[in-house]
Amino acid sequence: MATISSVGVGSNLDLASLLTQLQTAESQPLTALDTKAKSFTSKLTAYGTVQSALSTLQTAAQKLSDPALFQTVTGTPTVSGILAATSTDPSSAGNYTIKVSQLAQAQSMIATGQASATTAIGSGKITIDFGTITGGTLDAATGTYTGSGFTAYSSRTAKSLTIDSPNNTLTGIRDAINAANAGVTASIVNDGSGTPYRLVLNSTTTGETSSMRISVNGDAALQSLMGNDPAGTQNLKQTVAAQNAKLDVNGIAITSTTNTVKEAIQGTTLTLVQTGTTGLSMKANTSTVTSAINDFVKAYNSLQSTAKSLTAYDTDTNTGGALVGDTTLRNIMNRVRQVLATPQSTGANDLKVLNEIGVAFQKDGTLLVDSTKLASALDTNLEGVSNLFASGTGSTSGFGKQLDSLITDFTKTGGSLSVATDGVTATIKDLDEQYNTMQARVDATMARYRTQFTALDVLVSSMKSTQTYLTQQFDAMNSSSSK
């Protein structure tokens, strides 16, 4: 049997073109499945776009649902460099006069100089405790007290450490104190004298109750270096006294063990920097609330624009958005609008609707902010604006809380958007399986057609060869008969 290298060559018939036409006809169901799959893929992408827009809106709603957003108060001193103020209590708003007469500081003491920092000094047990130095006088030149008492601070536990080989040098004592976490840091300075190495002790805590008392149970050398009792023998020189911060707020005297003073003004933290007198204006920080409300409106309008784009229909091209007629998106938008249009169930004189703060729906479904009306509402009724978006702890009132909860219901497992997305995903998977099955069927059919056409081509080619042979024979016979 003759061999055909290309369908139609042997028979001189246009079998290849016929096969192509058959391929196109058999593939029509594949084209339909592919078109359908692309439609559902577009729908899945559209649902993702909706979810992203909802997420942005939810983030904006969550910010407004936090009462702390409305409680930020900014403190502005009239004289810079004296203090800073922060508050989370709107009731702290007002004007104050503050005089800082003394800053809190930690005690610092220095030991007698040593010729070497690495020569053994002595051994024994050192105990460090803290308290208040009372009465007596301080000699500024020697840094020691005369006639003073010492009252231990009961809230702090004394710390003991053992000094012996190999930590009985100045360096070893420094390292032992630092390792003991006793509320004291130790360092060594070189003063350039004949006995230059001096141990410096600094309390890690400010305030009068953090003065140090150091007891030594050991040999005389260690005692003469470290022993220091403000009410008795003092072998260390005080270079900085432990003291409280002292200030006056609108005529009221206040003390603090640290330079971070809390509740001198209700809900306010004052950070003292230096002594001096300054005015302080405490005012609710409405700019952050204004920004949060504007971000919320932008997020809602973006969702509205997204929904409009995905459901639009172009009559000129007869093409529609991926979610034209989609009930899931329509229900989501209806419920979001319903939440924002429903008055809050607050007190009789409280704000109840968005329009009262200058946020109103427009004819196209978007929201618009009247900046003047919003500023007025924030200045005159900040608490009312807070309750409008973020009613108290445990309450479900407030547009911010309600919208946050609603969007969670949409997007959680089993929520309407989640169910719709899962349904489209399952449909795409099913269409892929149908496509693969149909493709296998088309491939099998075309393989059968090709086999049949090849056989036909061979048969016709063989018949043509026979025809040619017979014609030649008949022509030869006719030629012989004529002679």
SULHUPE-V928313 format. One record per residue. RES is the residue in three letters. SS is DSSP state (H for helix, E for strand, - for the rest). OMEGA is omega in degrees with one decimal (999 if undefined). NEAR is the number of other C-alpha atoms within 10 Angstrom. Layout:
BEGIN
res->RES ss->SS omega->OMEGA near->NEAR
res->RES ss->SS omega->OMEGA near->NEAR
END
This chain:
BEGIN
res->MET ss->- omega->-179.5 near->7
res->ALA ss->- omega->178.4 near->11
res->THR ss->- omega->-178.9 near->11
res->ILE ss->- omega->-178.8 near->15
res->SER ss->- omega->179.9 near->9
res->SER ss->- omega->-175.8 near->11
res->VAL ss->- omega->177.2 near->22
res->GLY ss->- omega->-178.0 near->21
res->VAL ss->- omega->-176.9 near->16
res->GLY ss->- omega->-176.0 near->21
res->SER ss->- omega->-175.2 near->19
res->ASN ss->- omega->175.4 near->11
res->LEU ss->- omega->-179.2 near->14
res->ASP ss->- omega->-177.5 near->11
res->LEU ss->H omega->-180.0 near->19
res->ALA ss->H omega->178.4 near->15
res->SER ss->H omega->179.3 near->12
res->LEU ss->H omega->177.2 near->13
res->LEU ss->H omega->179.9 near->16
res->THR ss->H omega->178.7 near->12
res->GLN ss->H omega->177.3 near->12
res->LEU ss->H omega->178.2 near->14
res->GLN ss->H omega->179.7 near->16
res->THR ss->H omega->-179.3 near->13
res->ALA ss->H omega->-178.6 near->12
res->GLU ss->H omega->-175.6 near->18
res->SER ss->- omega->179.5 near->17
res->GLN ss->H omega->177.2 near->12
res->PRO ss->H omega->177.6 near->16
res->LEU ss->H omega->179.3 near->19
res->THR ss->H omega->179.2 near->13
res->ALA ss->H omega->178.8 near->11
res->LEU ss->H omega->-179.7 near->17
res->ASP ss->H omega->178.0 near->16
res->THR ss->H omega->-179.8 near->12
res->LYS ss->H omega->179.8 near->15
res->ALA ss->H omega->178.5 near->20
res->LYS ss->H omega->178.4 near->13
res->SER ss->H omega->179.9 near->14
res->PHE ss->H omega->175.8 near->19
res->THR ss->H omega->176.5 near->17
res->SER ss->H omega->179.4 near->16
res->LYS ss->H omega->178.7 near->22
res->LEU ss->H omega->177.2 near->21
res->THR ss->H omega->179.4 near->13
res->ALA ss->H omega->177.1 near->22
res->TYR ss->H omega->176.8 near->22
res->GLY ss->H omega->177.5 near->14
res->THR ss->H omega->177.7 near->16
res->VAL ss->H omega->-179.7 near->21
res->GLN ss->H omega->178.5 near->19
res->SER ss->H omega->178.8 near->14
res->ALA ss->H omega->177.3 near->20
res->LEU ss->H omega->179.6 near->24
res->SER ss->H omega->178.1 near->18
res->THR ss->H omega->178.4 near->19
res->LEU ss->H omega->-179.9 near->24
res->GLN ss->H omega->177.7 near->23
res->THR ss->H omega->178.3 near->16
res->ALA ss->H omega->179.6 near->23
res->ALA ss->H omega->179.0 near->29
res->GLN ss->H omega->178.9 near->20
res->LYS ss->H omega->179.9 near->21
res->LEU ss->H omega->-179.3 near->28
res->SER ss->- omega->-179.3 near->27
res->ASP ss->- omega->-178.8 near->18
res->PRO ss->H omega->-178.4 near->17
res->ALA ss->H omega->179.4 near->13
res->LEU ss->H omega->-174.6 near->18
res->PHE ss->H omega->-175.1 near->25
res->GLN ss->- omega->-179.3 near->22
res->THR ss->- omega->179.1 near->19
res->VAL ss->E omega->-179.2 near->24
res->THR ss->E omega->178.1 near->22
res->GLY ss->E omega->-179.8 near->24
res->THR ss->E omega->178.4 near->18
res->PRO ss->E omega->176.9 near->21
res->THR ss->- omega->176.6 near->13
res->VAL ss->- omega->-177.1 near->12
res->SER ss->- omega->173.7 near->11
res->GLY ss->- omega->-178.3 near->13
res->ILE ss->- omega->-179.4 near->18
res->LEU ss->E omega->171.8 near->23
res->ALA ss->E omega->-177.0 near->17
res->ALA ss->E omega->173.1 near->21
res->THR ss->E omega->-178.8 near->18
res->SER ss->E omega->174.2 near->25
res->THR ss->- omega->-179.0 near->19
res->ASP ss->- omega->-178.7 near->17
res->PRO ss->H omega->-178.7 near->21
res->SER ss->H omega->178.6 near->16
res->SER ss->H omega->-178.9 near->22
res->ALA ss->- omega->-178.9 near->20
res->GLY ss->E omega->-179.7 near->13
res->ASN ss->E omega->-175.2 near->15
res->TYR ss->E omega->171.0 near->16
res->THR ss->E omega->-174.6 near->15
res->ILE ss->E omega->176.1 near->21
res->LYS ss->E omega->177.9 near->20
res->VAL ss->E omega->-177.2 near->21
res->SER ss->E omega->-178.3 near->13
res->GLN ss->E omega->176.0 near->17
res->LEU ss->- omega->174.7 near->21
res->ALA ss->- omega->177.2 near->23
res->GLN ss->E omega->-179.1 near->22
res->ALA ss->- omega->179.6 near->22
res->GLN ss->- omega->174.6 near->24
res->SER ss->E omega->179.6 near->22
res->MET ss->E omega->-178.1 near->21
res->ILE ss->E omega->-176.7 near->23
res->ALA ss->- omega->176.9 near->20
res->THR ss->- omega->-177.9 near->16
res->GLY ss->- omega->178.8 near->20
res->GLN ss->E omega->-179.1 near->19
res->ALA ss->- omega->-178.6 near->12
res->SER ss->- omega->177.3 near->16
res->ALA ss->- omega->-174.9 near->22
res->THR ss->- omega->177.8 near->14
res->THR ss->- omega->179.9 near->13
res->ALA ss->- omega->-179.1 near->18
res->ILE ss->- omega->-177.7 near->21
res->GLY ss->- omega->-177.2 near->20
res->SER ss->- omega->177.9 near->23
res->GLY ss->E omega->-178.7 near->17
res->LYS ss->E omega->178.8 near->16
res->ILE ss->E omega->177.3 near->21
res->THR ss->E omega->-179.3 near->17
res->ILE ss->E omega->171.7 near->20
res->ASP ss->E omega->-172.0 near->21
res->PHE ss->E omega->178.6 near->24
res->GLY ss->E omega->-177.0 near->20
res->THR ss->E omega->174.4 near->20
res->ILE ss->E omega->-175.4 near->23
res->THR ss->E omega->174.3 near->15
res->GLY ss->- omega->176.2 near->13
res->GLY ss->- omega->-179.2 near->13
res->THR ss->E omega->178.6 near->11
res->LEU ss->E omega->174.2 near->16
res->ASP ss->E omega->-175.4 near->12
res->ALA ss->- omega->-177.3 near->12
res->ALA ss->- omega->-177.4 near->9
res->THR ss->- omega->-178.7 near->11
res->GLY ss->- omega->179.8 near->17
res->THR ss->E omega->-177.5 near->22
res->TYR ss->E omega->174.7 near->23
res->THR ss->E omega->177.0 near->15
res->GLY ss->- omega->-178.7 near->12
res->SER ss->- omega->173.6 near->16
res->GLY ss->E omega->179.1 near->16
res->PHE ss->E omega->178.6 near->19
res->THR ss->E omega->-178.4 near->15
res->ALA ss->E omega->179.3 near->19
res->TYR ss->- omega->-171.7 near->16
res->SER ss->- omega->-177.3 near->11
res->SER ss->- omega->179.6 near->9
res->ARG ss->- omega->-177.9 near->14
res->THR ss->- omega->177.6 near->13
res->ALA ss->- omega->-178.5 near->16
res->LYS ss->E omega->179.8 near->16
res->SER ss->E omega->176.6 near->17
res->LEU ss->E omega->-176.8 near->17
res->THR ss->E omega->177.7 near->18
res->ILE ss->E omega->176.0 near->22
res->ASP ss->- omega->178.6 near->17
res->SER ss->- omega->8.6 near->11
res->PRO ss->- omega->-176.2 near->10
res->ASN ss->- omega->-177.9 near->19
res->ASN ss->- omega->171.8 near->21
res->THR ss->- omega->178.5 near->21
res->LEU ss->H omega->177.3 near->24
res->THR ss->H omega->179.8 near->19
res->GLY ss->H omega->178.3 near->20
res->ILE ss->H omega->177.2 near->26
res->ARG ss->H omega->-176.8 near->20
res->ASP ss->H omega->-179.8 near->15
res->ALA ss->H omega->179.4 near->18
res->ILE ss->H omega->-179.0 near->23
res->ASN ss->H omega->-179.5 near->16
res->ALA ss->H omega->-174.7 near->13
res->ALA ss->- omega->-178.7 near->13
res->ASN ss->- omega->-173.3 near->11
res->ALA ss->- omega->-177.1 near->20
res->GLY ss->- omega->-178.8 near->20
res->VAL ss->E omega->170.9 near->21
res->THR ss->E omega->-177.7 near->18
res->ALA ss->E omega->175.6 near->20
res->SER ss->E omega->179.2 near->17
res->ILE ss->E omega->176.7 near->18
res->VAL ss->E omega->176.8 near->13
res->ASN ss->E omega->-175.5 near->13
res->ASP ss->- omega->176.0 near->11
res->GLY ss->- omega->-179.8 near->8
res->SER ss->- omega->178.0 near->10
res->GLY ss->- omega->174.0 near->10
res->THR ss->- omega->-164.5 near->14
res->PRO ss->- omega->-170.1 near->17
res->TYR ss->E omega->-175.2 near->22
res->ARG ss->E omega->179.3 near->21
res->LEU ss->E omega->179.7 near->24
res->VAL ss->E omega->178.7 near->21
res->LEU ss->E omega->178.3 near->23
res->ASN ss->E omega->174.2 near->19
res->SER ss->E omega->179.7 near->21
res->THR ss->- omega->-176.7 near->15
res->THR ss->- omega->177.0 near->18
res->THR ss->- omega->175.5 near->22
res->GLY ss->- omega->-176.5 near->24
res->GLU ss->H omega->-177.2 near->25
res->THR ss->H omega->-178.3 near->24
res->SER ss->H omega->171.9 near->28
res->SER ss->E omega->-175.4 near->28
res->MET ss->E omega->167.2 near->29
res->ARG ss->E omega->-175.7 near->23
res->ILE ss->E omega->178.7 near->21
res->SER ss->E omega->-179.3 near->18
res->VAL ss->E omega->173.6 near->23
res->ASN ss->E omega->-175.7 near->14
res->GLY ss->E omega->-175.4 near->16
res->ASP ss->- omega->-172.2 near->13
res->ALA ss->H omega->-177.8 near->15
res->ALA ss->H omega->178.5 near->14
res->LEU ss->H omega->178.4 near->22
res->GLN ss->H omega->-176.8 near->21
res->SER ss->H omega->177.8 near->17
res->LEU ss->H omega->-167.9 near->22
res->MET ss->H omega->-174.9 near->23
res->GLY ss->- omega->-178.5 near->23
res->ASN ss->E omega->177.5 near->23
res->ASP ss->- omega->-178.4 near->20
res->PRO ss->- omega->179.2 near->26
res->ALA ss->- omega->-178.0 near->19
res->GLY ss->- omega->-178.5 near->15
res->THR ss->- omega->-178.1 near->15
res->GLN ss->E omega->179.5 near->20
res->ASN ss->- omega->177.3 near->21
res->LEU ss->- omega->178.0 near->25
res->LYS ss->E omega->176.7 near->20
res->GLN ss->E omega->177.8 near->26
res->THR ss->E omega->176.3 near->18
res->VAL ss->E omega->-179.2 near->15
res->ALA ss->- omega->173.7 near->20
res->ALA ss->- omega->179.8 near->24
res->GLN ss->E omega->177.9 near->23
res->ASN ss->- omega->168.9 near->22
res->ALA ss->E omega->177.5 near->23
res->LYS ss->E omega->-180.0 near->21
res->LEU ss->E omega->-179.3 near->24
res->ASP ss->E omega->179.5 near->16
res->VAL ss->E omega->-177.5 near->17
res->ASN ss->- omega->175.6 near->13
res->GLY ss->- omega->-179.9 near->11
res->ILE ss->E omega->-178.9 near->10
res->ALA ss->E omega->-176.8 near->13
res->ILE ss->E omega->173.7 near->14
res->THR ss->E omega->180.0 near->18
res->SER ss->E omega->179.3 near->19
res->THR ss->- omega->178.7 near->21
res->THR ss->- omega->177.3 near->21
res->ASN ss->- omega->171.5 near->23
res->THR ss->E omega->-171.0 near->16
res->VAL ss->E omega->-178.6 near->20
res->LYS ss->E omega->173.7 near->17
res->GLU ss->- omega->169.3 near->11
res->ALA ss->- omega->165.9 near->17
res->ILE ss->- omega->-173.1 near->20
res->GLN ss->- omega->176.5 near->14
res->GLY ss->- omega->-172.0 near->16
res->THR ss->E omega->172.9 near->23
res->THR ss->E omega->176.0 near->19
res->LEU ss->E omega->175.9 near->18
res->THR ss->E omega->-176.0 near->16
res->LEU ss->E omega->-177.9 near->23
res->VAL ss->- omega->178.5 near->16
res->GLN ss->- omega->-179.9 near->14
res->THR ss->- omega->-179.7 near->17
res->GLY ss->E omega->-178.5 near->16
res->THR ss->E omega->180.0 near->19
res->THR ss->E omega->167.7 near->19
res->GLY ss->E omega->179.3 near->17
res->LEU ss->E omega->176.8 near->22
res->SER ss->E omega->178.3 near->18
res->MET ss->E omega->-176.1 near->23
res->LYS ss->E omega->178.9 near->19
res->ALA ss->E omega->-177.6 near->24
res->ASN ss->- omega->-176.5 near->21
res->THR ss->H omega->-177.6 near->19
res->SER ss->H omega->178.8 near->11
res->THR ss->H omega->178.0 near->13
res->VAL ss->H omega->178.1 near->22
res->THR ss->H omega->179.8 near->15
res->SER ss->H omega->-179.2 near->11
res->ALA ss->H omega->179.4 near->17
res->ILE ss->H omega->177.4 near->20
res->ASN ss->H omega->177.0 near->18
res->ASP ss->H omega->178.0 near->19
res->PHE ss->H omega->179.7 near->23
res->VAL ss->H omega->178.3 near->21
res->LYS ss->H omega->-179.1 near->19
res->ALA ss->H omega->178.0 near->22
res->TYR ss->H omega->-179.4 near->24
res->ASN ss->H omega->176.8 near->18
res->SER ss->H omega->176.4 near->18
res->LEU ss->H omega->179.2 near->23
res->GLN ss->H omega->179.6 near->19
res->SER ss->H omega->178.9 near->15
res->THR ss->H omega->-179.7 near->16
res->ALA ss->H omega->-179.4 near->22
res->LYS ss->H omega->-179.0 near->16
res->SER ss->H omega->-176.1 near->16
res->LEU ss->H omega->-179.9 near->21
res->THR ss->- omega->-178.6 near->17
res->ALA ss->- omega->177.5 near->15
res->TYR ss->E omega->-179.8 near->17
res->ASP ss->E omega->-178.3 near->9
res->THR ss->- omega->-179.8 near->8
res->ASP ss->- omega->-178.0 near->6
res->THR ss->- omega->-177.8 near->7
res->ASN ss->- omega->177.1 near->7
res->THR ss->E omega->-178.6 near->11
res->GLY ss->E omega->176.7 near->15
res->GLY ss->- omega->-174.6 near->17
res->ALA ss->- omega->-176.7 near->21
res->LEU ss->- omega->175.3 near->24
res->VAL ss->- omega->178.7 near->18
res->GLY ss->- omega->-177.2 near->14
res->ASP ss->- omega->-177.2 near->13
res->THR ss->H omega->-179.2 near->11
res->THR ss->H omega->179.9 near->16
res->LEU ss->H omega->-180.0 near->21
res->ARG ss->H omega->179.8 near->14
res->ASN ss->H omega->178.4 near->13
res->ILE ss->H omega->-178.2 near->19
res->MET ss->H omega->179.2 near->14
res->ASN ss->H omega->-177.4 near->10
res->ARG ss->H omega->176.8 near->15
res->VAL ss->H omega->179.2 near->16
res->ARG ss->H omega->-179.6 near->17
res->GLN ss->H omega->178.7 near->11
res->VAL ss->H omega->-175.5 near->16
res->LEU ss->H omega->-178.7 near->18
res->ALA ss->H omega->-177.7 near->16
res->THR ss->- omega->-179.9 near->12
res->PRO ss->- omega->177.7 near->15
res->GLN ss->- omega->-179.6 near->20
res->SER ss->- omega->179.8 near->14
res->THR ss->- omega->-178.1 near->15
res->GLY ss->- omega->-173.7 near->10
res->ALA ss->- omega->-176.0 near->7
res->ASN ss->- omega->-178.5 near->7
res->ASP ss->- omega->175.0 near->15
res->LEU ss->- omega->-175.4 near->23
res->LYS ss->- omega->-176.3 near->23
res->VAL ss->- omega->-177.3 near->20
res->LEU ss->H omega->-177.0 near->22
res->ASN ss->H omega->-178.8 near->16
res->GLU ss->H omega->176.6 near->14
res->ILE ss->H omega->175.6 near->23
res->GLY ss->- omega->177.4 near->18
res->VAL ss->E omega->-172.8 near->19
res->ALA ss->E omega->175.5 near->19
res->PHE ss->E omega->175.8 near->15
res->GLN ss->- omega->-178.1 near->9
res->LYS ss->- omega->-178.6 near->7
res->ASP ss->- omega->177.0 near->9
res->GLY ss->- omega->179.2 near->14
res->THR ss->- omega->175.7 near->17
res->LEU ss->E omega->177.9 near->20
res->LEU ss->E omega->-179.1 near->16
res->VAL ss->E omega->170.4 near->18
res->ASP ss->- omega->-172.7 near->12
res->SER ss->H omega->-179.5 near->14
res->THR ss->H omega->-179.8 near->10
res->LYS ss->H omega->178.6 near->15
res->LEU ss->H omega->179.4 near->19
res->ALA ss->H omega->179.0 near->18
res->SER ss->H omega->179.2 near->13
res->ALA ss->H omega->179.9 near->18
res->LEU ss->H omega->-179.1 near->21
res->ASP ss->H omega->-173.9 near->15
res->THR ss->H omega->-175.3 near->10
res->ASN ss->- omega->-179.2 near->14
res->LEU ss->H omega->179.8 near->19
res->GLU ss->H omega->178.1 near->19
res->GLY ss->H omega->177.5 near->20
res->VAL ss->H omega->178.0 near->26
res->SER ss->H omega->-179.5 near->24
res->ASN ss->H omega->179.7 near->24
res->LEU ss->H omega->-178.8 near->27
res->PHE ss->H omega->-171.0 near->29
res->ALA ss->- omega->178.4 near->28
res->SER ss->- omega->-169.1 near->23
res->GLY ss->- omega->-179.3 near->14
res->THR ss->- omega->179.3 near->9
res->GLY ss->- omega->180.0 near->6
res->SER ss->- omega->176.6 near->9
res->THR ss->- omega->179.0 near->15
res->SER ss->- omega->179.2 near->19
res->GLY ss->- omega->-178.4 near->26
res->PHE ss->H omega->179.9 near->27
res->GLY ss->H omega->-179.5 near->28
res->LYS ss->H omega->-176.2 near->22
res->GLN ss->H omega->-179.3 near->20
res->LEU ss->H omega->176.5 near->24
res->ASP ss->H omega->-179.8 near->21
res->SER ss->H omega->-178.7 near->15
res->LEU ss->H omega->-178.3 near->15
res->ILE ss->H omega->174.8 near->21
res->THR ss->H omega->177.8 near->15
res->ASP ss->H omega->179.2 near->15
res->PHE ss->H omega->-166.8 near->18
res->THR ss->H omega->-179.2 near->17
res->LYS ss->- omega->176.1 near->12
res->THR ss->- omega->-176.8 near->12
res->GLY ss->- omega->176.7 near->12
res->GLY ss->- omega->-173.0 near->14
res->SER ss->H omega->-179.5 near->17
res->LEU ss->H omega->179.0 near->23
res->SER ss->H omega->179.2 near->16
res->VAL ss->H omega->180.0 near->16
res->ALA ss->H omega->179.6 near->19
res->THR ss->H omega->179.2 near->21
res->ASP ss->H omega->179.4 near->15
res->GLY ss->H omega->179.2 near->13
res->VAL ss->H omega->178.3 near->18
res->THR ss->H omega->179.0 near->16
res->ALA ss->H omega->179.1 near->12
res->THR ss->H omega->178.5 near->16
res->ILE ss->H omega->178.7 near->19
res->LYS ss->H omega->179.5 near->13
res->ASP ss->H omega->178.2 near->13
res->LEU ss->H omega->176.7 near->18
res->ASP ss->H omega->179.6 near->15
res->GLU ss->H omega->177.5 near->12
res->GLN ss->H omega->-179.0 near->16
res->TYR ss->H omega->-179.4 near->19
res->ASN ss->H omega->178.3 near->13
res->THR ss->H omega->-179.8 near->12
res->MET ss->H omega->179.3 near->17
res->GLN ss->H omega->178.3 near->16
res->ALA ss->H omega->179.9 near->12
res->ARG ss->H omega->179.0 near->14
res->VAL ss->H omega->179.5 near->19
res->ASP ss->H omega->180.0 near->14
res->ALA ss->H omega->179.7 near->12
res->THR ss->H omega->-179.8 near->15
res->MET ss->H omega->176.7 near->17
res->ALA ss->H omega->178.5 near->12
res->ARG ss->H omega->177.8 near->12
res->TYR ss->H omega->-178.1 near->15
res->ARG ss->H omega->178.5 near->16
res->THR ss->H omega->-179.2 near->13
res->GLN ss->H omega->-179.4 near->12
res->PHE ss->H omega->178.2 near->18
res->THR ss->H omega->178.6 near->22
res->ALA ss->H omega->178.1 near->15
res->LEU ss->H omega->-179.7 near->18
res->ASP ss->H omega->179.5 near->24
res->VAL ss->H omega->-178.3 near->21
res->LEU ss->H omega->-179.4 near->16
res->VAL ss->H omega->179.0 near->17
res->SER ss->H omega->179.8 near->21
res->SER ss->H omega->179.6 near->16
res->MET ss->H omega->178.1 near->13
res->LYS ss->H omega->178.4 near->14
res->SER ss->H omega->178.7 near->14
res->THR ss->H omega->179.1 near->12
res->GLN ss->H omega->-179.8 near->12
res->THR ss->H omega->-179.6 near->11
res->TYR ss->H omega->-178.5 near->12
res->LEU ss->H omega->179.3 near->12
res->THR ss->H omega->179.4 near->12
res->GLN ss->H omega->-178.7 near->11
res->GLN ss->H omega->179.1 near->12
res->PHE ss->H omega->178.7 near->10
res->ASP ss->H omega->179.9 near->11
res->ALA ss->H omega->179.7 near->11
res->MET ss->H omega->-179.6 near->11
res->ASN ss->H omega->-179.3 near->10
res->SER ss->H omega->179.9 near->10
res->SER ss->H omega->-177.0 near->8
res->SER ss->H omega->-176.7 near->7
res->SER ss->- omega->-178.9 near->6
res->LYS ss->- omega->999 near->5
END
